[in-house]
Amino acid sequence: MVRVFLVLAAASGFIAVAAGAFGAHALKARLAPDLLAVFDTAVRYQMFHVVGLIAVAWLAARSSSAMLIASGWCFIAGTALFSGSLYLLALTGARWLGAITPVGGVLFLAGWLLLGWAAWRLD
């Protein structure tokens, strides 16, 4: 799992940096300010959870805790749902996609709780 989480964190970090550059340069003149802010939120939260996923991988190298594994998958799924829905909302203007975003947010919260619980239980 360590390798999978690190590879996915690296890929997600790459995507977040590329999306941030795309938003700052290509979308700035094309999107309304409110949609550009939505896009920026997606980038920011994606990068925060890259760091979280790296922390999970680091701890998973020292422990085979099921909570750590669950935390990593929560971060991955949360990124897809939270940031993914916001990227699509910003690019398409389809406001109904905002209904998906909170599911990703709940997965982020669960991931952080699981990470904290797993870290607390390390010997």
C-alpha positions in Angstrom: 0.0 0.0 0.0 2.9 2.4 0.7 3.9 2.4 -2.9 0.4 2.8 -4.2 -0.3 5.7 -1.9 3.0 7.4 -2.8 2.4 7.0 -6.5 -1.2 8.3 -6.2 0.0 11.2 -4.1 2.6 12.1 -6.7 0.1 11.9 -9.5 -2.4 13.9 -7.5 0.2 16.5 -6.7 1.1 16.8 -10.4 -2.5 17.2 -11.3 -3.0 19.9 -8.6 0.0 21.9 -9.8 -1.0 21.6 -13.4 -4.6 22.6 -12.6 -3.4 25.5 -10.5 -1.3 26.8 -13.4 -4.2 26.2 -15.9 -6.6 28.1 -13.6 -4.2 31.0 -13.1 -3.2 31.4 -16.7 -5.8 29.9 -19.1 -9.0 30.2 -17.1 -8.5 33.6 -15.5 -9.9 35.4 -18.5 -12.5 32.8 -19.3 -14.3 32.1 -16.1 -16.5 34.3 -13.9 -14.7 35.2 -10.6 -17.1 33.0 -8.6 -16.3 30.0 -10.8 -12.6 30.7 -10.7 -12.8 30.8 -6.9 -14.5 27.3 -7.0 -11.7 26.0 -9.3 -9.0 27.5 -6.9 -10.7 25.7 -3.9 -10.6 22.4 -5.8 -6.8 22.9 -6.4 -6.1 23.9 -2.8 -8.0 21.0 -1.2 -6.4 18.5 -3.6 -2.9 19.7 -2.6 -3.8 19.6 1.1 -4.8 16.0 0.7 -1.7 15.1 -1.3 0.2 16.0 1.9 -2.2 13.9 4.0 -1.8 10.9 1.7 2.0 11.2 2.0 1.6 11.1 5.8 -0.5 8.0 5.5 2.1 6.3 3.3 4.9 7.3 5.7 3.0 5.8 8.7 1.9 2.8 6.7 5.6 2.0 6.1 5.8 1.5 9.9 2.5 -0.1 10.6 0.0 -2.3 8.8 -3.0 -0.6 10.4 -6.3 -1.0 8.6 -7.2 2.5 9.8 -4.2 3.9 7.9 -5.2 2.1 4.8 -8.8 3.3 5.1 -7.6 6.8 5.7 -5.6 6.8 2.5 -8.5 5.5 0.5 -10.7 8.2 2.1 -8.3 10.9 0.9 -8.2 9.4 -2.6 -11.9 9.1 -2.9 -12.5 12.4 -1.2 -10.2 14.1 -3.7 -12.0 12.6 -6.7 -15.4 13.6 -5.4 -14.6 16.9 -3.7 -12.1 18.4 -6.1 -13.4 16.5 -9.1 -16.9 17.9 -8.7 -15.6 21.4 -8.1 -13.4 21.2 -11.2 -16.4 20.1 -13.3 -18.7 22.7 -11.7 -16.2 25.5 -12.5 -15.6 24.3 -16.1 -19.2 23.5 -17.0 -21.2 25.7 -14.8 -23.4 22.7 -13.9 -24.4 23.7 -10.3 -25.9 20.3 -9.6 -22.4 19.0 -9.3 -22.1 20.9 -6.0 -24.4 18.3 -4.5 -21.5 15.7 -4.9 -18.9 18.0 -3.2 -20.0 17.4 0.4 -19.6 13.6 0.0 -16.0 14.2 -0.8 -15.7 16.6 2.2 -17.1 13.9 4.5 -14.5 11.5 3.1 -11.8 14.0 3.8 -13.0 14.4 7.4 -13.2 10.6 7.9 -9.6 10.3 6.4 -8.2 12.8 8.9 -10.0 11.1 11.9 -8.8 7.7 10.8 -5.2 9.1 10.4 -5.3 10.6 13.8 -6.7 7.5 15.4 -4.1 5.3 13.7 -1.3 7.6 14.7 -2.5 7.6 18.3 -2.5 3.8 18.4 1.0 3.4 17.0 3.5 1.7 19.4 
